Amino acid sequence: MNYILFDDASRNHLMPFTFLRPIADIRIGILTIREKWEHYLHAKTSTLTEAYLSKKYPIVQDDINILINGSILPDEELVKSVVELQQNQVLVSDETIIAMAVTAKDMKKINIETDNITESIFYKKNLIKLNNLWDIFSKNDIAIREDFKILTRNKASRLLSKTNKLIGDEIYIEKGAKVECAIINASTGPVYIGQNAEIMEGSMIRGPFALCHDAQVKMGAKIYGATTIGPYSRVGGEVNNAVFFGYSNKAHDGFLGNSVIAEWCNIGADSNNSNLKNNYEEVKLWNYANKRFEPTGLQFVGLFMGDHSKCGINTMFNTGTVVGVNASIFGAGFPRNFIPSFSWGGPNGISTYEFKKAIAVAERVYARRNMELSAEEKNILKYVYNLTLEFRYI
């Protein structure tokens, strides 16, 4: 069977993280949503997404295709219901389309509606779905626990050296991981240390926690659950309930809490974010879809930083700050709590970050990891640069 992950309407509410990727490539828990589905399905997936992303994330079609909502996290029961779909059936939960089986002919006119569907099957179990930015950190606890189960089932963990203090049993160490002189407390949730990852001396880790492959926790770090540090990221200081997608750095002291950091970001030394308002009121957050600040229903909300964005040393972020793609933030004081994509500046004013200069920085950052920014990625960034022009004048 051919499986295709599609973006639903929540894509616009998950910006800036969906400017450069489909929803399915958001990391929550240990794995991305795509990686979770492919693990359960034992099959590769392709993507139905925005046209400007389609060259990097092409769609693959077959005679019969099962389209799956890429904002929904799978489990065994849900996957069983999806793979049992027959042609022209749709699996739904309330008003949410979970999956549908369509022919190649119908794919040409599909618009993620039920126009060509002859039978609806209602799924009555609870779903874990990403609808808003804060869902990524607030649902990270359960996502880590579920991923831990599927990644460690029937597998024996490597043993850690006696220099470490271990509390609890749910600690799994992949091949090549290095951990010395650390305190790891898994009594509050599982702890997963990925292949070739490293936890340096003096670090204190409390689960649920995921350190993905080739990532690094710096010396003396204090990390609370539920936190995920994505591949090739380097993180230090104090972190509480945060998600790093990958390839991002917060290598120095400073606090980050109830936050989500995309790829290729860098947080300067001694930078901090507030995650609670002084008056303890509900936090409002910038919503790209509706172009306004909207209530989250939460008291604790921190920083959301889009891909390729950076901040200088001692940057202070207000409660509930949204930073777009490729912003460069610096200067004393608190910047505004919505910083548009391709912004340059901080509390004393923001100007447009010239596209050529932004790309030159991205190329240098890639080169440090022995990677090259592709023509496809440059074209996507250029599209986002033009797409987000209106927000730079709000």
N, C-alpha and C positions, 0 to 999 in steps of 0.2 A: 504494500500500500504506500502511496505517496502522501507525505504529510507537509502541510504548509501552515506556518504560523502567521496570523494576520494581526494588524493593528486595529483596535477599535477606537471609539471616540475618546477614550481616556488618554490617548496619545497626547492630545493638546493640553491636558491637565497635568501631564508628567514632564512637560518642558521645564527647564532646559535640557533634561537628560535624554529626550527623544529628538532633539535637533540633529544629532549625529548618529543615531542608531534606532532600530525598531524597538518596541517595548520589550520584546522577547530577549533582547541582549542586555537588559538591566540585570545587574547582580543583586541578589537578595538571598541571604543565607550563605552557603558556601559556593553555590553554583549560580550561573545565570539562569533565567527562566528557560531559555533554549536548551541549555545543557541538562536541565532537569527533565524536560520532555524527551530529549534524545536518549537519556539514560533509561527512562521507563519504556520508551517505544522500541529501543534497540535499533534505531534507524536515524538517518540524517534528516534534517528538515530544511526547507527553504522559507522564503518570506514574501508576504504580500504587504507592501508598505508604500510610502510616498514615492512618487516618480523620481525625485532627485536623489533618493537613497538606493534606487533599484539596481544601479550598476555595481555597487559594492555588495548589495544584498539581493541578488537576482532570484526570481521565482523559477521553480522547476515544476513543470506540469506533467501529468500522466493521464491515462484514460479515465481513471477514477482518482479523485483527490479528496483527502480529508483536510478541511480547513479548521485550524484550531486557534482559539482566541489567545494571543500571545501575552495578554495581561493576567492570565490565570495560572496559578501554580498547581502542578499536577500532584496527585497521589495515586495509589494503586487502584482504588475504586473508580476514580474519575477516568483514569486511562483505560480501564476495562470497558467503561461505557462508551468512550470515544472510539476505540478500535472495533467495536461491534456495530458501528453505524453502517447502514446500507445506503445505496444510492438514493439521493433526494430526501434523506432524513436529516433532521437538525436536532441537536441536543441543546436544551435551554434550561436556564434557572431564573425564575421570575422573568424579567425583561432582558436578561443577558444571554446572548448567543455564545455558547461554549464551543461548539464545533458543528460542522456540517459536511456531508458527503456529496460532492458534485462531480459531474463529468467535465471533460476537457472543453466540450462545446459550451456548457453553462459557465465555465470559468471566464469566457470572453465577455460575458455581460454581468458577472457577479458584482454586487456592491455591498456584500455582507448584509444583505437583507434576505427575506425568506420567499422571494418571488418565485423561485423554481423548486421550492420545497413542498413535498406532498404530505409529510408526516413529521410532527413535532414530538420529541421525547423529552419528558420533564425530569430533570435531575434534582433530587430532593435533599441531597447532602449539602453541607455548608461548603462554600468556596473560599479560597484565599485569593483575592484579586487586587491588583494595583489600580486604584482609581485616582489617587492624589499623591503628591510628592512625599508627604509624611508617612504614607503607608510603607515606604521602603525601609525606614528605620523602625517604625512601630510594629511591623510584622516580621522584623528580622529575627526575633527570638524564636518564634515557631518555625521559621524557615531554616535556621541553623539546625534545630533539633531534627527536623525531617530529613535534611540533607545528610546529617551525621549518620542517621540510621541506614540510608541507602548506600553511602560510601564505605561504611565500615562493616556491613553485614558479612558475617562469616570470614572476616579478615582479622589477623592478629597484628596488634600494634607493635612497632619497634619499642624497645625499652629505653628509658631515659637514664642518664648517668645519676649517680648518687649525690651529685652536687645540687640537685634540684629538690625542692620541697613540694610534694604532690598531695593534694587533698581531693578525695573522690575517685571514682573508677572510670568515668567516661572521658578518658584522655586518649586520643589516637594520634600517633606520630607516623608520618609517611617516610619513605626511603629518602635518605640524604638530608633530612632535617637536623638542625643543630640547636640544642637547648642546654644552656649551662647556668647554674646559680640563679635559677628563677623560681618564683613561687607561683604555682598553678593550682587554682581552686576550681574543681569541676563539680563541687557539691551543689552549685546553683545552676548548672547546665553544662552540656558537653563542651569539650575543647578539642579542636581539630587543628593540627599543624601539618601543612602541606609539604609536598616534595621539595627538597632543597631550600626550605624556608629556615629562618633563623630567629631565635629569641635570645637576645644578648643578656649579659649578666645584670643582676639586680632588678629585673623586670618582675612586675606583679600582674598576674592575669586572673580574671574571674570570668567564668563561663556564664552563659553560652558565648563562645568565642571561636572565630575561624581565621586562621592565618593561611592564606592560599599559597600556592606554589611560588617559590623564589621570592617571597616577600620577607620583610625584616622588621622586627621590633627592636628599637634602639635601647641602649643601656638605661636602666632605671625607669622605664616606662611604667605607668599605672593605667591599666586598661580594664574597664568594667564591661559586663555584658549589656545588651546583646550587640557585640561589635564584630564586623567583618573587615579584614584587611585583604584587599584583592591582590592578584598576582603582581609581582615586581614592585610593590609599594613599600615605602619605608616610613615607619610611624614611631614617634616618641612622644614624651610628655604625658598628659592626662587625657584619656579618651573614654567617653561613656556613651553607649548605644549609638554608634556611628557605623556607616557603611562606606568603604572605599572601593570603587569599582575595579581599579587596577592602575598600575603605572603612575601612581601619584605619591607625593611626599609630604609628610608632616614630621620631619626628622628631628625637631627640637622641642624644647619645653613650650608649654602653653596648653590651654584647655579647648577641647572640641567635644561637644555633646549634642545628642539628638539631631544628628547631622548626616548629610549624604554628600560625598565628594566623588565626582566623576573621574575620568581618566586624564592623565597628563597635567594634573594640577600640582601646584606647589604652594605650601603655606609657610610663610616666613617665620623665623625664630621668635618665640615669645608672643605669637599671635593667639588671640582668644576669641571665643564667641560666647555671647549670652544665650542661655536656653530657657530663661525664666524672667518674665517682666517684674519690675520692682513692685507693681501693684497686684501681682499674681493673677492678672486677668487672662482670659483666653487670648491666644496668639492669632493674629491675622497674617496671611501670607499672600504674596503676589501670585496671581493666577493668569497665565498667558492666554488661556482660552477665553476668559471673560474680560481680560485687560483691566483688572482691578485687584485690590487686596480683599481677600475673603476669609471668613472665620474657619479655623481648623478644628475647633472643638477640643483643643489640647492646651495645657498649661506649659508643657515643656516642648519647645521647638527651637532648633538651632539654625545651622547654616546649610544651604543647598548651593553647591558650587558646580557650574557646568564645565565641560571638557576644556582643557587648555588654559584655564584661568589660573592666575597667580596673585599672591598678595605679598607685600613687603614685610619686613620685620615689625613686630609690635602692632600689627593691624588689629583693630577691635571691631568685631561684628556685632550688631544689635540682634536682639531676639528675633528670630524668624526672618533671616536675610536670604534673598534669592539672588545669586550671581549667575549671569548668563555665560555663554561660550566665549572663550578667548578674551577675557577681561584682565586688565592689569591694574591692581589696586594698591595704593600706597598713600602715606601721609598720616599725620597725627589726628586723633579724634575718631568719631564714628562715621563711616560712610553711610549713605542712605541704605534702607533695607530692601531696595530693588536696584540692582546694578545691571544695566542692559548688556547684551553681548557686544563684544568689540568696543568696550569702554576703556579709557585710559585716565587714571586719576584717583580721587578719593574724596575726603570730607571738604576739601577746598575747591572742588569742582571737577567735572568729568568732561572729557572731550572724546572724539572718536579715535579709536586705536586703528591706525592706518593698516589696511589689509596686508600690504607687502611686508611691513614691519612685523605684524603678528605671525605671518607665515614663516618669516626668517627665524623667529624665535622657536616656533614649532619644529622647524627643520633641525635646529641645533639641539633641541631637547631629544628628538628622535635619535640623532647621531650619537648622543651619549649612551643610548641603549643599543647601539649598533643596528639601528633600524632606519628606514627611509620613508619620509612622508610621500605617499603615492600621489599620482595625478588625480586619481579618483577622490582621495581625501581632500585635496586642495579644491577640487571642484565643489565638493559638498560644503566646505567651509566658505567658499565664495558665495554659494547660494544662501547659506545662513546669514552671511554678512549683509546681503541685500534684503533678505526676508525680515531681518530684525531692525532695519533702519528706523522704522516708526518709533520703536521703543527708546531710541537714543535721544529722542526729542520730547519725551514725556516730562 
